[in-house]
Amino acid sequence: MAAARLCLWVSLSLLRLPRDAFAAGPAAAVPGARRGPGDGMNVLFIVVDDLRPVLGCYGDKLVKSPNIDQLASQSMVFSNAYAQQAVCAPSRVSFLTGRRPDTTRLYDFYSYWRVHAGNYSTMPQYFKENGYVTLSVGKVFHPGVSSNYSDDYPYSWSIPPFHPSAEKHENDKTCRGKDGKLYANLVCPVNVTEMPGGTLPDIQSTEEATHLLNIMKTKRQKFFLAVGYHKPHIPLRYPQEFLKLYPLENITLAPDPWVPKKLPSVAYNPWMDIRQRDDVQALNVSFPYGPLPDDFQRQIRQSYYAAVSYLDVQVGLLLNALDNLGLSNNTIVVFTADHGWSLGEHGEWAKYSNFDVATRVPLMFYVPGMTTSPVSEGAKVFPYLDPFSHAGGSAPQGQSKKVVELVSLFPTLADLAGLQVPPACQETSFGVELCTEGTSIVHYFNIPEGKLQEGKEGCDNTARCLDEEPAAFSQYPRPADTPQWNSDKPKLQDIRIMGYSMRTIDYRYTLWVQFNPNNFTANFEDVHAGELYMMENDPNQDYNIYNNTLHGWFFKKLLHFLKR
């Protein structure tokens, strides 16, 4: 009955849109339209919460992710894509507006950019203004004040965003312990039939997204459908049968489960949200550096993988619905995450840092006729694959090792869809509604194979390399030089230090500098700590050589970027 009422509400909401919102066929020419590889196509934008690239298509040998791998086999895949801040709300506002955290002025969860920083246009808003019906399902914007308690409706979306009813139970005591009692645990395999409503949020999101695809097919209207999945965000709550895919004896510890000796204290993330879960509290782990027991580390890693396979099933069902409706041949599909997640590397868990494990994300683009040959009518592109019987691991259709950023999503999608690419923001853009601090990466889709493997164009001297090589910039705030109870998620008024991090194909360079939250300024003459990791010899970023290396070129490049 509830589902029927929901369907009726959505249908009525859609019918209340202006009559021309459902005009048959491609939208009429609008200002900002041009030709692009996906001109006239729909967009399915899939964003996942806390997903690092533990996927078969990214070379992971343990995970079972056949449906996402199948998408990658038809897509352009970027193997070095990075978020601008490794926490949900700032990252999502950043890539949905095309502006960096220093421009959205959001480093926590407690302000709305249109009021707090500037009335910036968003990616879905731009598509809406260019003839698309824009729809949001699940966690796309971070809910709450950071999106004005409305997921930025009505600016960004044609109808009110859908949130699964089961979301409100995410942190309830639904995890059954060995004693039969219910707990609010970190590790939480469940019997879905015992859950409130007999379901889980991501299952509901897939159902609703499929329902909306059916309506869009019937109405023959171009759409921008964003679907935000919760898992593998904590708690690691997923259908218990997925544990069978990952026997505990096959689970290893992180390759570097220790706190690096030369890691500055300010850089360490003490994973407070993990410590607050019932099963972790019971371990009485000392703050801030006390390690979790090895067997429990394996259980966390096992459950993270299980949650990824559960996510893969949802993605597979959604893409199969796209197929069944005959929409695979005219829909661009984008798949990414808001940031990564540490699984014990550097003695850390969760996100909240500038390391690759926290900032690196999967990123792939499926564009019919561009990343694959044109799809014939009725052909199956994404048949559902059961992870219990399919290993996955399909090779990407195309792959680039170029370093790219999520802030480039907005201009890239506009470029692919044949819309005018928003102009680049000038140095001060707080009063500019439409501009982007990212750049379209469509030109990387056709890089010759040899240069794909190199990961950069090649330079004949260090200075020119540092000027021209692609770089990704991330940042993270801290309240103090040493780990505090609020180091992971400091509120704006408590931020005293900002860590600015620059990642290229060869290195990661980070400076922790004094920050004034009252005027949002960083003082690069007051450096509290630094990090420098060279990727060729130290791919896990364990050996900080900042204090025994001349790094003037790195400093110069970082400042050059920040002053743009």
C-alpha positions as CSV (number, residue, x, y, z in Angstrom):
1,M,0.0,0.0,0.0
2,A,2.8,2.4,0.9
3,A,4.6,1.7,-2.4
4,A,1.4,2.3,-4.3
5,R,0.9,5.6,-2.6
6,L,4.5,6.5,-3.4
7,C,4.1,5.7,-7.0
8,L,0.9,7.7,-7.2
9,W,2.6,10.7,-5.5
10,V,5.6,10.6,-8.0
11,S,3.2,10.3,-11.0
12,L,1.1,13.2,-9.8
13,S,4.3,15.3,-9.1
14,L,5.5,14.6,-12.6
15,L,2.1,15.5,-14.1
16,R,2.2,18.9,-12.3
17,L,5.3,19.9,-14.2
18,P,4.8,22.3,-17.1
19,R,3.2,20.7,-20.1
20,D,6.3,21.1,-22.3
21,A,8.4,19.3,-19.7
22,F,7.2,16.1,-21.4
23,A,7.4,17.1,-25.0
24,A,8.2,14.0,-27.1
25,G,11.6,13.5,-28.5
26,P,14.7,15.6,-28.0
27,A,14.2,19.0,-26.3
28,A,14.0,22.0,-28.5
29,A,17.2,24.0,-29.0
30,V,18.0,26.0,-25.9
31,P,20.7,28.6,-25.0
32,G,23.9,26.8,-24.3
33,A,23.2,23.7,-26.6
34,R,25.8,22.5,-29.0
35,R,26.9,19.2,-30.5
36,G,28.6,16.6,-28.4
37,P,29.3,12.9,-28.4
38,G,26.2,12.3,-26.3
39,D,24.1,15.1,-27.8
40,G,20.5,14.5,-27.0
41,M,21.1,11.7,-24.6
42,N,19.8,11.0,-21.1
43,V,22.1,10.9,-18.1
44,L,22.2,8.3,-15.4
45,F,24.5,9.6,-12.7
46,I,25.4,6.9,-10.0
47,V,27.3,8.1,-6.9
48,V,28.3,5.8,-4.1
49,D,29.1,6.6,-0.5
50,D,32.6,5.8,0.8
51,L,33.6,3.5,-2.1
52,R,37.4,3.2,-2.8
53,P,38.3,1.5,-6.1
54,V,38.1,-2.1,-4.7
55,L,36.6,-3.4,-7.9
56,G,37.6,-6.1,-10.3
57,C,37.9,-3.5,-13.1
58,Y,40.5,-1.7,-11.0
59,G,42.5,-4.8,-10.5
60,D,41.3,-6.0,-7.2
61,K,41.6,-9.8,-7.1
62,L,39.3,-10.6,-4.2
63,V,36.2,-8.5,-4.7
64,K,33.2,-9.8,-6.7
65,S,31.8,-6.9,-8.7
66,P,30.7,-8.3,-12.0
67,N,28.0,-5.7,-12.8
68,I,30.2,-2.7,-12.2
69,D,33.0,-4.5,-14.1
70,Q,30.6,-5.0,-17.0
71,L,29.8,-1.3,-17.0
72,A,33.6,-0.6,-17.0
73,S,34.0,-2.9,-20.0
74,Q,31.8,-0.5,-22.0
75,S,33.2,2.7,-20.5
76,M,36.1,5.1,-20.3
77,V,37.6,4.4,-16.9
78,F,39.9,6.8,-15.0
79,S,42.3,5.0,-12.7
80,N,43.6,8.1,-10.9
81,A,40.5,10.1,-10.0
82,Y,40.4,12.1,-6.7
83,A,37.8,13.8,-4.5
84,Q,38.4,17.4,-3.2
85,Q,37.7,16.5,0.4
86,A,37.3,13.1,2.0
87,V,34.0,13.7,3.8
88,C,30.5,13.4,2.4
89,A,28.9,16.9,2.4
90,P,31.9,19.0,1.3
91,S,32.8,16.5,-1.5
92,R,29.2,16.3,-2.9
93,V,28.7,20.0,-2.8
94,S,32.0,20.5,-4.5
95,F,31.5,18.2,-7.5
96,L,27.8,19.1,-7.9
97,T,28.6,22.8,-8.1
98,G,32.0,22.4,-9.8
99,R,33.6,24.5,-7.1
100,R,36.3,23.6,-4.6
101,P,35.7,23.6,-0.8
102,D,37.5,26.9,-0.4
103,T,34.9,28.4,-2.8
104,T,31.8,26.6,-1.4
105,R,33.2,27.4,2.1
106,L,31.9,24.1,3.3
107,Y,34.3,21.9,5.2
108,D,31.8,20.4,7.6
109,F,28.0,19.7,7.4
110,Y,26.5,22.9,8.7
111,S,26.1,25.6,6.0
112,Y,24.3,26.0,2.7
113,W,26.5,27.3,0.0
114,R,23.8,29.5,-1.6
115,V,23.6,31.5,1.6
116,H,27.0,31.0,3.1
117,A,29.2,31.5,0.0
118,G,27.5,32.2,-3.3
119,N,24.4,31.3,-5.3
120,Y,26.2,28.8,-7.4
121,S,24.5,26.8,-10.1
122,T,24.7,23.0,-9.8
123,M,25.2,20.3,-12.4
124,P,21.6,19.0,-12.2
125,Q,20.3,22.6,-12.2
126,Y,22.2,23.3,-15.4
127,F,20.7,20.2,-17.1
128,K,17.2,21.2,-15.8
129,E,17.6,24.7,-17.4
130,N,18.6,23.0,-20.6
131,G,15.5,20.9,-21.1
132,Y,16.0,17.8,-18.9
133,V,13.8,16.4,-16.2
134,T,16.1,16.1,-13.3
135,L,15.5,13.5,-10.6
136,S,17.3,12.5,-7.4
137,V,17.0,9.1,-5.6
138,G,18.8,8.3,-2.4
139,K,21.9,10.1,-1.2
140,V,23.0,12.5,-3.9
141,F,23.4,15.8,-2.0
142,H,24.2,15.3,1.6
143,P,20.9,15.7,3.5
144,G,20.4,18.4,6.1
145,V,21.5,22.1,6.2
146,S,24.3,21.6,3.7
147,S,21.6,21.2,1.0
148,N,19.0,23.4,2.7
149,Y,17.1,20.4,4.1
150,S,15.7,19.9,0.6
151,D,18.6,18.4,-1.4
152,D,18.6,21.8,-3.1
153,Y,15.1,21.4,-4.4
154,P,13.6,23.2,-6.4
155,Y,16.8,24.6,-7.9
156,S,18.4,21.3,-8.9
157,W,15.5,18.9,-9.2
158,S,12.2,18.8,-11.2
159,I,10.4,17.0,-8.4
160,P,11.2,16.6,-4.7
161,P,14.1,14.1,-4.2
162,F,13.3,10.6,-3.0
163,H,14.8,9.2,0.2
164,P,14.2,5.6,1.2
165,S,12.0,5.2,4.3
166,A,14.6,2.7,5.7
167,E,17.2,5.5,5.9
168,K,16.0,6.5,9.3
169,H,16.9,3.1,10.7
170,E,20.5,3.2,9.4
171,N,22.0,3.8,12.9
172,D,19.4,1.9,14.9
173,K,20.2,-1.3,16.9
174,T,19.5,-3.7,14.1
175,C,22.7,-5.9,14.3
176,R,22.2,-9.2,16.0
177,G,25.0,-10.1,18.3
178,K,26.2,-13.6,19.3
179,D,24.0,-13.3,22.5
180,G,20.9,-12.7,20.3
181,K,20.5,-9.1,21.3
182,L,20.4,-6.2,18.9
183,Y,23.3,-3.7,18.7
184,A,24.4,-0.6,16.8
185,N,27.5,-2.3,15.4
186,L,30.1,-1.4,12.8
187,V,30.1,-4.9,11.3
188,C,26.4,-5.7,10.7
189,P,25.4,-8.5,8.3
190,V,21.6,-8.9,8.6
191,N,18.6,-10.9,7.6
192,V,16.7,-8.4,5.5
193,T,13.3,-9.9,6.3
194,E,14.0,-8.9,10.0
195,M,14.8,-5.3,9.1
196,P,12.2,-2.5,9.7
197,G,9.9,-2.6,6.7
198,G,11.6,-5.8,5.5
199,T,14.1,-3.9,3.3
200,L,17.2,-1.8,3.2
201,P,17.7,1.8,1.8
202,D,19.7,0.8,-1.3
203,I,17.2,-1.8,-2.3
204,Q,14.5,0.9,-2.0
205,S,16.6,3.3,-4.1
206,T,17.0,0.8,-6.9
207,E,13.2,0.1,-6.9
208,E,12.4,3.8,-7.1
209,A,15.0,4.6,-9.7
210,T,13.6,1.8,-11.9
211,H,10.1,3.2,-11.4
212,L,11.3,6.6,-12.5
213,L,13.0,5.2,-15.6
214,N,9.7,3.6,-16.6
215,I,8.0,6.9,-16.3
216,M,10.6,8.7,-18.3
217,K,10.4,6.0,-21.0
218,T,6.6,6.4,-21.2
219,K,6.8,10.2,-21.3
220,R,9.7,10.1,-23.8
221,Q,11.4,13.0,-22.0
222,K,15.1,13.5,-21.7
223,F,16.2,13.0,-18.1
224,F,19.1,13.5,-15.7
225,L,18.6,10.8,-13.0
226,A,21.0,10.8,-10.1
227,V,21.0,7.7,-7.9
228,G,23.0,7.8,-4.6
229,Y,23.8,4.5,-2.9
230,H,24.6,4.3,0.8
231,K,26.8,1.3,1.1
232,P,29.6,0.7,1.8
233,H,29.2,3.6,4.2
234,I,29.1,2.6,7.9
235,P,27.4,0.8,9.5
236,L,28.5,-2.1,7.3
237,R,24.9,-3.4,7.1
238,Y,24.1,-5.7,4.2
239,P,22.3,-9.0,3.5
240,Q,24.2,-11.6,5.4
241,E,24.4,-14.0,2.5
242,F,27.1,-11.8,0.9
243,L,29.5,-13.0,3.7
244,K,29.7,-16.3,1.8
245,L,31.6,-14.6,-1.0
246,Y,34.4,-13.7,1.4
247,P,35.6,-16.5,3.7
248,L,37.4,-14.9,6.6
249,E,40.5,-17.1,6.0
250,N,40.9,-15.3,2.6
251,I,40.9,-11.9,4.1
252,T,44.3,-10.3,4.7
253,L,45.3,-7.2,6.7
254,A,46.2,-3.9,5.1
255,P,49.7,-4.1,3.6
256,D,50.8,-1.3,6.0
257,P,48.6,-1.5,9.1
258,W,51.0,0.6,11.2
259,V,51.2,4.3,11.8
260,P,54.1,5.6,9.8
261,K,57.0,6.8,11.9
262,K,57.3,10.1,10.0
263,L,53.6,10.8,9.7
264,P,52.9,14.3,11.2
265,S,50.4,14.0,14.1
266,V,48.1,16.5,12.4
267,A,47.7,14.2,9.4
268,Y,46.4,11.3,11.5
269,N,42.7,10.5,11.5
270,P,41.6,8.9,14.8
271,W,38.4,7.4,13.3
272,M,36.1,8.5,16.1
273,D,32.9,7.5,14.3
274,I,34.2,3.9,14.2
275,R,35.0,4.0,17.9
276,Q,31.4,5.0,18.8
277,R,30.0,1.7,17.4
278,D,28.9,-0.9,20.0
279,D,31.2,-3.7,18.8
280,V,34.3,-1.4,18.6
281,Q,33.6,0.2,22.0
282,A,33.6,-3.3,23.5
283,L,37.2,-3.6,22.4
284,N,38.4,-0.8,24.6
285,V,41.0,0.4,22.1
286,S,43.2,3.2,23.4
287,F,42.9,6.7,21.8
288,P,44.3,7.8,19.4
289,Y,46.8,5.2,18.0
290,G,45.8,2.0,19.7
291,P,45.3,-0.6,16.9
292,L,42.3,-2.8,16.5
293,P,42.9,-6.5,17.1
294,D,43.9,-8.3,13.9
295,D,40.9,-10.6,13.8
296,F,38.5,-7.6,14.0
297,Q,40.4,-5.8,11.3
298,R,39.8,-8.8,9.1
299,Q,36.1,-8.7,9.9
300,I,35.9,-5.1,8.9
301,R,37.6,-5.7,5.7
302,Q,35.5,-8.8,5.0
303,S,32.3,-6.8,5.6
304,Y,33.5,-3.9,3.5
305,Y,33.9,-6.3,0.6
306,A,30.6,-7.9,1.2
307,A,28.9,-4.5,1.2
308,V,30.6,-3.7,-2.1
309,S,29.2,-6.9,-3.6
310,Y,25.7,-6.0,-2.3
311,L,26.1,-2.6,-3.9
312,D,27.2,-4.3,-7.2
313,V,23.9,-6.2,-7.2
314,Q,21.9,-2.9,-6.9
315,V,23.9,-1.3,-9.7
316,G,23.4,-4.5,-11.8
317,L,19.6,-4.4,-11.3
318,L,19.5,-0.7,-12.2
319,L,21.6,-1.1,-15.4
320,N,19.5,-4.1,-16.3
321,A,16.4,-2.0,-16.0
322,L,17.9,0.6,-18.3
323,D,18.5,-2.3,-20.8
324,N,15.0,-3.7,-20.5
325,L,13.5,-0.3,-21.2
326,G,15.6,0.2,-24.3
327,L,17.4,3.2,-22.9
328,S,21.0,1.8,-23.0
329,N,21.5,3.1,-26.5
330,N,20.7,6.8,-25.6
331,T,21.8,7.2,-22.0
332,I,25.2,8.4,-20.7
333,V,26.1,6.5,-17.5
334,V,28.5,7.9,-15.0
335,F,29.7,5.9,-12.0
336,T,31.7,7.4,-9.1
337,A,32.0,7.9,-5.4
338,D,32.2,10.9,-3.1
339,H,35.6,9.7,-1.6
340,G,37.4,6.6,-0.5
341,W,37.8,4.8,2.8
342,S,40.8,3.6,4.8
343,L,40.8,-0.2,5.6
344,G,43.5,-0.2,8.1
345,E,46.3,1.5,6.0
346,H,48.5,3.7,8.2
347,G,46.6,2.4,11.2
348,E,43.5,4.4,10.1
349,W,39.9,3.6,9.4
350,A,37.1,5.6,7.7
351,K,38.0,8.6,5.5
352,Y,39.0,12.0,6.9
353,S,42.5,12.3,5.5
354,N,44.5,13.3,2.4
355,F,45.9,9.9,1.6
356,D,45.0,8.1,-1.6
357,V,42.9,5.5,0.2
358,A,40.6,8.3,1.4
359,T,40.6,10.6,-1.7
360,R,40.9,8.2,-4.6
361,V,37.6,7.1,-6.2
362,P,36.3,5.0,-9.1
363,L,35.3,7.1,-12.1
364,M,33.9,5.8,-15.4
365,F,31.8,7.1,-18.2
366,Y,29.6,5.0,-20.6
367,V,28.7,7.0,-23.7
368,P,26.9,5.0,-26.4
369,G,28.7,5.4,-29.8
370,M,31.7,6.9,-28.2
371,T,33.1,4.5,-25.5
372,T,31.4,1.6,-27.4
373,S,30.0,1.0,-30.9
374,P,26.5,2.2,-31.4
375,V,24.0,0.0,-29.7
376,S,21.4,-1.6,-31.9
377,E,17.7,-1.4,-30.9
378,G,16.9,-4.1,-28.3
379,A,20.5,-5.2,-27.8
380,K,21.4,-6.1,-24.3
381,V,24.4,-4.1,-23.0
382,F,24.0,-4.7,-19.3
383,P,22.5,-8.1,-18.6
384,Y,22.3,-8.7,-14.8
385,L,25.2,-10.8,-13.5
386,D,24.9,-12.7,-10.2
387,P,28.1,-12.1,-8.1
388,F,27.6,-15.6,-6.6
389,S,28.1,-17.2,-10.1
390,H,30.1,-14.5,-12.0
391,A,33.6,-13.6,-10.9
392,G,33.7,-10.3,-12.8
393,G,36.9,-8.5,-13.5
394,S,36.1,-7.4,-17.1
395,A,38.7,-5.2,-18.6
396,P,37.7,-1.5,-19.1
397,Q,36.8,-0.5,-22.7
398,G,39.3,2.4,-22.4
399,Q,41.5,3.4,-19.5
400,S,43.3,6.6,-18.6
401,K,46.0,6.9,-16.0
402,K,45.7,10.7,-16.2
403,V,45.2,12.3,-12.8
404,V,41.7,13.9,-12.7
405,E,39.4,15.4,-10.1
406,L,35.7,15.1,-9.2
407,V,35.4,18.9,-9.5
408,S,35.6,18.2,-13.3
409,L,32.5,16.2,-13.4
410,F,30.2,19.2,-14.1
411,P,32.0,20.5,-17.2
412,T,32.7,16.9,-18.4
413,L,29.1,15.9,-18.4
414,A,28.0,19.1,-20.0
415,D,30.6,18.5,-22.7
416,L,29.5,14.9,-23.3
417,A,25.8,15.9,-23.4
418,G,26.4,18.6,-26.0
419,L,25.7,21.5,-23.7
420,Q,27.8,24.6,-23.5
421,V,30.6,23.9,-21.1
422,P,30.4,26.3,-18.2
423,P,33.2,28.9,-18.3
424,A,36.2,28.6,-16.1
425,C,35.9,30.6,-12.8
426,Q,38.1,33.6,-12.4
427,E,40.3,34.1,-9.4
428,T,37.3,35.5,-7.3
429,S,34.0,33.9,-8.3
430,F,31.8,34.2,-5.2
431,G,29.4,36.5,-7.2
432,V,29.4,34.3,-10.3
433,E,26.5,31.9,-10.5
434,L,27.7,29.7,-13.4
435,C,31.3,28.8,-13.7
436,T,33.5,25.8,-12.9
437,E,36.8,25.3,-11.2
438,G,37.2,22.0,-12.9
439,T,37.9,21.3,-16.6
440,S,36.3,18.9,-19.0
441,I,38.3,15.7,-19.3
442,V,36.6,14.5,-22.5
443,H,39.8,15.1,-24.4
444,Y,41.4,12.3,-22.4
445,F,38.9,9.8,-23.9
446,N,40.9,9.6,-27.1
447,I,44.5,9.5,-25.9
448,P,46.7,7.2,-27.9
449,E,47.3,3.9,-26.2
450,G,51.0,4.5,-25.6
451,K,50.4,7.7,-23.7
452,L,47.7,6.0,-21.7
453,Q,50.2,3.7,-20.3
454,E,52.7,6.4,-19.5
455,G,50.2,8.4,-17.5
456,K,51.6,11.7,-18.6
457,E,52.8,13.3,-21.8
458,G,56.5,13.2,-20.9
459,C,58.7,16.2,-20.1
460,D,62.3,17.0,-20.8
461,N,63.0,19.0,-17.6
462,T,61.7,19.0,-14.0
463,A,60.4,22.6,-14.1
464,R,58.3,22.1,-17.2
465,C,56.9,18.8,-15.8
466,L,55.8,20.5,-12.6
467,D,54.1,23.2,-14.6
468,E,52.3,21.0,-17.1
469,E,51.5,17.6,-15.5
470,P,47.9,17.0,-14.5
471,A,47.3,17.3,-10.7
472,A,44.5,16.7,-8.3
473,F,44.0,18.9,-5.3
474,S,42.4,17.8,-2.0
475,Q,42.2,19.3,1.4
476,Y,41.3,18.4,5.0
477,P,40.7,20.6,8.1
478,R,42.0,19.9,11.6
479,P,41.3,21.6,14.9
480,A,44.9,21.1,16.3
481,D,48.3,19.7,15.6
482,T,47.6,16.5,17.5
483,P,44.6,14.1,17.3
484,Q,41.6,15.3,19.1
485,W,38.1,13.9,19.6
486,N,36.9,16.2,16.8
487,S,39.9,15.8,14.4
488,D,37.9,13.8,11.9
489,K,34.9,16.2,11.6
490,P,35.8,19.6,13.1
491,K,33.1,22.3,12.9
492,L,34.0,25.4,11.0
493,Q,34.6,27.5,14.1
494,D,37.0,24.9,15.4
495,I,39.3,24.6,12.3
496,R,42.8,26.0,13.0
497,I,44.8,24.1,10.4
498,M,44.1,23.1,6.7
499,G,46.0,20.4,4.9
500,Y,46.3,21.2,1.2
501,S,47.4,18.1,-0.8
502,M,48.5,17.9,-4.4
503,R,48.6,14.5,-6.2
504,T,50.3,13.9,-9.5
505,I,51.1,10.6,-11.2
506,D,54.5,10.7,-9.5
507,Y,54.0,12.1,-6.0
508,R,51.7,13.4,-3.3
509,Y,52.7,16.7,-1.6
510,T,50.8,18.0,1.4
511,L,51.2,21.1,3.5
512,W,49.4,21.7,6.8
513,V,49.1,25.4,7.3
514,Q,47.5,27.9,9.7
515,F,43.8,28.5,8.8
516,N,41.5,31.3,10.0
517,P,37.8,30.1,10.0
518,N,36.5,33.7,10.4
519,N,37.8,34.9,7.0
520,F,38.5,31.5,5.3
521,T,42.2,32.3,4.7
522,A,45.2,30.0,4.8
523,N,48.6,31.3,5.9
524,F,51.3,29.6,3.9
525,E,54.0,31.4,5.8
526,D,52.9,29.4,8.9
527,V,53.5,25.8,7.9
528,H,52.8,23.3,10.7
529,A,53.9,20.1,8.9
530,G,54.5,18.7,5.5
531,E,54.4,15.4,3.7
532,L,56.0,14.2,0.5
533,Y,55.6,10.7,-0.9
534,M,57.2,9.5,-4.2
535,M,54.8,7.0,-5.9
536,E,57.3,5.0,-7.8
537,N,59.1,3.8,-4.7
538,D,56.4,4.3,-2.1
539,P,52.9,3.6,-3.7
540,N,51.2,3.2,-0.3
541,Q,52.5,6.5,0.9
542,D,54.2,5.1,4.0
543,Y,57.6,7.0,4.0
544,N,57.4,10.7,4.3
545,I,60.5,12.3,2.9
546,Y,59.4,15.9,3.4
547,N,62.0,16.8,6.0
548,N,65.0,15.4,4.0
549,T,64.1,16.7,0.5
550,L,64.4,20.0,-1.2
551,H,60.8,20.7,-2.2
552,G,60.8,24.2,-3.5
553,W,59.3,23.2,-6.8
554,F,56.4,21.4,-5.1
555,F,55.7,24.4,-2.9
556,K,55.8,26.7,-5.9
557,K,53.3,24.5,-7.9
558,L,50.9,24.2,-5.0
559,L,50.9,28.0,-4.4
560,H,50.5,28.6,-8.1
561,F,47.4,26.6,-8.2
562,L,45.9,28.1,-5.0
563,K,46.4,31.6,-6.3
564,R,44.6,30.9,-9.5
